[in-house]
Amino acid sequence: MKEIRIHARAGQGAITTATILGQAYFMDNKFAYAFPHFGAARMGAPMNAFVRVDDGPIRLRSQVTTPDYLLVVDPTLMRGFDCYAGFNPKGIAVINMREGFDVPKPKEGQKIHLIPGNDIALKVIGKPLCNTVLLGAYAAATGEIKLEGLNQAIKKRFSGKIADLNIEAAKQGYEYIKK
């Protein structure tokens, strides 16, 4: 079983990110379970979303404490929280980076991919909502999902022009990591 933990603030689309990621795995004939965890329900509060993926049904319903993969939507969370807590020693993280922000160093063996997700999203979508950018980067960094499956999952969540813009954002996130 593979486990993914998403770090974000309420209102930044972590639940949508987990849902799209789970759907992308489903498109690849995997079993996926996506779910959120948050405390006080207010905009800007730190929260997590999780995805579990396996070749068979997933029965485990607890939070992900030892993720194989991390997605960090808001890097400011790394100042007050240990986003690397329980992180697999050979894990891969995709972190939305902002200029002038230093990311804590990972342990040896862990791979960290920094991407200016908000900047890419602002150019493509017109808003600094980097979720699909990070998902494209995740696809490239991990090889766990195919870009085609991610595009299908995005089309299931969004429609029309919004779907097209998010597909382009995912493509640019993918290409950024591949370079």
Secondary structure, 3 states (H helix, E strand, C coil): CEEEEEEEECCCCHHHHHHHHHHHHHHCCCEEEEEEEECCCCCCCEEEEEEEEECCCCCCCCCCCCCCEEEECCCCHHHHCCCCCCCCCCCEEEEECCCCCCCCCCCCCCEEEEECHHHHHHHHCCCCCCHHHHHHHHHHHHCCCCHHHHHHHHHHHCCHHHHHHHHHHHHHHHHHHHC
